[in-house]
Structure formats: C-alpha cells, structure tokens
Amino acid sequence: MRWISSDPLNRFRFPVDDWRFVEVEPGLDDLGVTETLFSIGNGYLGMRGNPEEGRKSYSHGTFINGFHETWTIKHAEEAFGFASTGQTIVNVPDAKLIKIYVDDEPLTLGQSDLDHYERALDFRAGCLTRDLVWRTPAGKRVKLSSRRMVSFTDRHLALFEIELTMLEGDAPIVLSSQVVNRQDGFDDYRQPRNEESFDPRRAGKFDGRVLQPRGQWHDDQRMALGYETTDSHMTLCVAAEHTLDTANPYEVISRIEEDQAKQVYRIEAREGVPIVIRKAVAYHTSRGVPVTELFDRCRRTLDRVSERGFDSFFEGQRAWLDDFWANSDVEVGGQPAIQQAVRWCLFQLAQATARSDQLGIPAKGVTGSGYEGHYFWDTEIYLVPFLTYTAPRVARNALRYRVGLLPKARERAQMLSQEGALFPWRTINGEEASAYYAAGTAQYHIDADIAHAFAKYREITGDVDFLYRDGAAVLVETARMWADLGFWRTEADGSQRFHIHGVTGPDEYTAVVNNNMFTNVMARANLKLAADLVQELEEADPLCWDRLVQTLDVAPEEVEEWRACAKGMVIPFDETFGIHPQDEKFLSSELWDLENTPADKFPLLLHFHPLVIYRFQVLKQADVVLALFLQGDQFTEEQKRADFEYYDPITTGDSTLSGVVQSVIAAEVGYQDMAMQYFLTGLYVDLADLHANSRDGVHIASTGGVWNALVFGFGGLRDYHGDISFDPRLPREWEYLRFPLQVRESRLRVLLEREAISFEVEAGGPLEVNVRGQRLVIQPGVPTRVPLEHQGEELPSLTGRHPVTGGRRFDGSVITANVPEAPHDQDLVVVD
C-alpha cells in the first residue's frame, strides 16, 4: 500500500470544496472507483454512482442491506463444524437508468463532446448532482442538469430528476427510463456481463439464476417488477413512477418484461424549451411476505410522493442532514482539503448506518458487493463509537441486531463444543459464512468486541434499560463462552493462570495461536463486565435480574467463576524486550523485513501462501496496538510506547482497519508526525484508492476509524468506565479541531486550539469532564476554556520503520529479518 503524507488527489479533476465532493473532468480509467465515491444510500438502500444514461461502467450496482442469496459452501476437504451456508448480497434491479438520445445520438460520457461538466456529491443536500453541456455530433448544444437522492426520511425511496434544454437548435429527443435486472448475468441490452479477475476481497459469482420473477405490472405512469430469491426465498418489489413536464410535444411508449421495464418518451424538443423528467422509485423487501404484498407497499410509497411532490422530500433530506451535521461534524481549521475528505468520510457513515434499522452494517455499507455484503466486528469496534457519540438511536439499533442473533450464536457455540454464545465472524443472516476458519471462526474475540460495544454504549448514553433488558443476555452468554473456552493451568511458581488457546486475533497474518494478547485482554474485560452487570442488576432492578437468572439459569457460583477467570487471565509480557508479545510463541518467529519487500508484493495475502506468512512476525493490521487503545487504562505509558515501537515496523497496513488505530496510539505516545501520516492514509483509503479495491465499495470501518483518529487521537478523548477525559494532540499545521459529542442526553461542543481546549454544553444538562487530571463541570450555556501548556510529547518518527533485529531472545537466539522469495508470475492463479 502507499503511505500518505500529503493530499494525494488530482485537484484539477477533483477541486477542493468544503461541503461537496466534486468532479469536473469525467474519466474512464477509474470508473469503478468513482462509481463508489459518488454512491448514494441511506443504510437500507444504496446506489452506485453510475450516470443515469448508463453506458460504459465497472459495475451497475443497487443494493439493499440484508437482501441476500444463500448457497452451499463447498470445501475441498470437509470437516465437522465448517461453515456450510454462504450468503451474498444481491444486486437488485437497477432503476437508475434513463438513457438519453438527441438526434438519435446517445449521450456517452468519455466519448461525447462536453463544453462543461460537473458532478458533485452534496453532503448537506444529500444528493448526487450533475451539470453538463453537450455538443452533439451535429453541432447542437444541450444543457443537462440532474439530481439523485436516496431518502433518509423514507428509507424505501429514491428520487431522480433530469432537466434537458436545447441551447442551440431543435432536435428529437428520446428518454428511455428503465428498470433492469442485472443480477442474473445480463446488461440492459440482454448481453452477458463481462467478469473481471478474482480477488478474495470481492464477492463471488452465482452459478444459476438468483432472482425468480414473481410478477410485474404497469400503467401510464408506473411500472413494477417482483422477484423471489432462489434459495434464501427473500422477496423484492421495485416500482417506478414517472412524470414529464414540458411544453414540447411528446408521446409515451411503455413495455414490461420479466427482467426489464421501460417507459420511453419521444419528444420534439425546441430550442430554449426545457424538458423535466422525474422518476420516483420504491424498493421493498421481505424475508417471508409474498410479492403481492410488496407491490402494495411500493404503491403506498409512490402515493406519498404523488401527494407531497419531489421538493418536499428534497427539503426533508436537507433538514435531516442539518440535524446530522449538528451532531456529527468535525471541523479542521485551516485545512480545506482535509476538511472535504473528513466530511466525505462522515457522510459515508450516514449513508451506511442511518436507516439500517436493526439490520447489521455491511463492511462496504450499501455502496458495493465487496465482502459479499457481510457484517463483521467492524461494526462494534469502528462504527458503534461514532454512533454512540453522535446518533445513539442508530447505535442502539446496531446493537439490537446482535441481540437478534443470539439464538444462532448459541447454536454456533454448541457446534464448536462451547457453552454460551459464539457470534459468527462474518454473516448476514446469523449463520457463520467464513469458509476459512483459521482467519474467520477462530477470531473468537468478536464476542468480546460485541460485549465491549454494549458496555460503551451504556456508559456514554446512560441507557441502562437497554442493557438490562437486552444487553445482559449478550454479556452473560459471551462470558460463558470465555469461561468454557479457556482453562486453568498451574504455573512454575505454583500460581493458577487462565489460558485461552487456539484462537486468532485481529491480525489475520498470525492464525490459531495460544494466548493472543488482544483476545485475552478483551475476554478479561468481557468476563468482568458480565459479572459486574449481574451484581448490579440484583441491586438496581431485582425483577430484571430475576428474569435473567431464571431464563439463563445464572448461578452465583458461575458469576464468581467469571471474576476468577478475569483475575487469572494470562496477559503475555516479555521481560527481555519489555513488550507484550502478540501471542505465546510470536517472538520465537523470525521477522519479515517489510522495508525491503518489493512494493508490488503488497498486500502480502495476494502474493504469498498463508503458511508462508504465518511463519513470520508480520502483521496485516494492528493487534496489540488496538488492545492498547480499547483497554488503555490497563497499560502504562511506557508499555504503550514500547509496544508501538516494536510492532510498527512489522505492520503492513494491508488492512484498512490498521492505520487509524496506529494513528491514535502514535499521537498518544508522542509520534505526532507518524500519527498524521497514519491519519492521512486512513482518510484517503478510498478517495485515493490506496488499496486498489475501492471499486468494490467504500471501506466503511475505515471511515469510522477516521472519526476515531480525529476525536480519540488528536482530540485526546478517553472514556474509560464512562469518565470523559481529554489529553489532546492538535497537529502543528491545524488551526483548530472542533467536534460535538452526545453524552448522557447532553450535547457537548469541544474546541481544541494550540493554547487551550474549550467546552460548551449546547443541549441537555451539565457534564463533568477531565482535562489532564483537572476535573471540570461544564454548565449549559457557559463556555469553559482550559489553558494547555503543550500538545503532548513530540518524538522523531521511527526512521525507515526497520524491525528490531540483532538482539537476542530469552533463549539466546539472535533476531533476524528477511523477505521470503515470492513465486514468479504466479501471484494469484485462479481457475474459473
């Protein structure tokens, strides 16, 4: 991957704009990336940024969160307990398409002669807009303006509006509005789609038809298609309503088939007489309701548009986003390029989460099919913190999804001979979908990640009712899993220690190990959280406690066992190096020399067999360093610095989850320049396509991590056990950093400048905060300014990021680093 130390975008093509992401020159060589960058969505429905007129594209994608097909996972060698049912998000029928012909010549970006072009994703209006002037082959000039919106206020609704005006000359114009089923291997000309080479991060292909037609209908203005998925038996209806507003004469032709519906307008356009076409589209899905019912739901959605008009929905979108930005905007003073990129990231978080409404949050949101639309631990560690502090209702919905998965998680635990619950590593419907258990199912830490998110949500929001009623069962069942998974061992000094073997931590370049430090630290917290909650329930809500005890058969002896397991948990520490080993045997391996690894061999997972990678000290992503962030009050500053300095040179950053975490800890321990470098790398992951796979969708966890790096890293926020504290690290180049936080029904506005940090409670009651040991009570409407003597220690960057070599391990062996030889011209051989 590329390391970023400055703005990497071509600003002639993508000019800086604080509140929009703008393109002024269309390009054909990066269609997949720009389709992702200009996607619009609301957490339920998402549409890639393909132009309305279609034509050349990387992927015409429209996705609905949770709408998926299932398939049988075929293992080369089967074994008991392997994941058996795959799930893949479906590319639902595409309603974006409105083909445009002038004098029977098609508008085709990249080939058409354009006098003017601008495409913009507007973060405040919540729309994708486009303005262009097209000079046709006959020399006529046509002005086109469009706007597209997926509604935050009505999650089933998308709106399209196109205005065309002949600037010079009269001409016949044809507008062909279509709804097309692209999922089943055909484009809008009924030709097979081209398939590109395989990448394990991308979604796979289906062998047969996915969407089975279950009905269609149309009238003068509306058309609808209904489907049922072949194996998951989910149902879908998409319906579109058209209106044409023009003083030009026209005729309308309609046609509908199983996989394509068309509304065609033939217009005799006169110079200067505008043509406005409006297309309202409704999508409804279900896990069991028949398509006929979904047709009725689509009709009701479209009826509301007919009654209220387009403008009311566009105004509602703006009002929704005004509230979103009041609670979420992070302002970076004096850095307009960074400001634009930050707001793009925050807007992606809104588009991925706002209307997920108790569904999970896919790793790519609803912007692409990458990772097959699956939900991972990304939600709890990278997204829930942002949601908790900015949109608590959405955070609660995200956690509520995990509550709904408890029955499946219990089944999965039993399959793996464990008590309690084991949440799936990757899933849509609750069943484990990770075919490679070593880097999937073995990541048991997901249980502790989920428990961590429940606890943080409660501490920051004060919503004890949700934790008592719903979260308690999650904490109890995950604690049970840890108590059963681990075991007690008598150490050489006679003490009893609790070990956890055969797991994989966040770093997927080291798999199935004993006593992974991150896993053990998080499991320890999970066990203690569950024990404390049961005790709290007994005192604070006896009725809820009694229901929990009776329902889950919780005994006092079991609760005490959890406390004992937490207290006796092995947390690896090596006295020779003065660091926490990533796992029990990690330091016995040789180091991978990343500094001398050819740039074309990254990411390693695409060029080296897993067994090669597993033999080295090399990280896909921050593992120990992430534990230092999430459980930072459990470690000293000296330990954090030593761990960071050891692991940084052997961390590849092959995962987009890594840089933002490294930024937070680099800022805390004093490596300010490195904190900025890691922050920028995370900030531009998609905007600059740093991992060469942005074409498959936005890296949503990374956008959440950008907020974490800003607020926890540079802002210095820590919230251990609900205690809000600040030890800030404002970058030298920034004039200020300002952001809001919602804490226990109050909104706190934080302003960090070089000489001071200021607080103001804008809504709600007073809040207590801690600034470098100084406790303050911030009263509503009374700004409070705290002078700062410094912005933390500033250490020189780790030169060259060379791994620590030449010393000796505790057994006397010398530490070396090298690069294994990669296969030649066989970096990823795939046979279709």
Secondary structure, DSSP 8 states (H G I E B T S, - for coil): ----SS--S-TTTS---TTEEEESS--STTHHHHHHHT-EE-SSEEE----TT--S-S---EEEEEEEEEEE---SS--TT---EEEEEEE--B---EEEEETTEE--TTTSEEEEEEEEEETTTTEEEEEEEEE-TTS-EEEEEEEEEE-SSSTTEEEEEEEEEEEES-EEEEEEEEEE--TTSB-TTS-B-------TTS----SS--EEEEEEEE-SSEEEEEEEETTT--EEEEEEEEEEEESS-EEEEEEE-SSEEEEEEEEEE-TT--EEEEEEEEEEEESS--HHHHHHHHHHHHHHHHHH-HHHHHHHHHHHHHHHHHHH--EETT-HHHHHHHHHHHHHHHHHHTT-TTS---TTTTS--GGGG-B-THIIIIIHHHHHHH-HHHHHHHHHHHHHTHHHHHHHHHHTT-SS----SSBSSSS---S-GGGTTT-TTHHHHHHHHHHHHHHHH--HHHIIIIIHHHHHHHHHHHHHH-EEEE-TTS-EEEE--SB--S-TTS-SBSS-HHHHHHHHHHHHHHHHHHHHHHHH-HHHHHHHHHHHT--HHHHHHHHHHHHHB----BTTTTB--SSTTGGGSEEE-GGGS-GGG-SGGGTS-HHHHHTEE-BSS-SHHHHHHHTGGGS-HHHHHHHHHHHGGGB---STTHHHHHHHHHHHHT-HHHHHHHHHHHHTTTTTTTTS-GGG---HHHHHHHHHIIIIIIS-EE-GGG--EE-----TT-SEEEEEEEETTEEEEEEEESSEEEEEEEESS-EEEEETTEEEEE-BT--EEEE-S-S-------GGG----SSB-TTS-B--EE-----TT-TT----
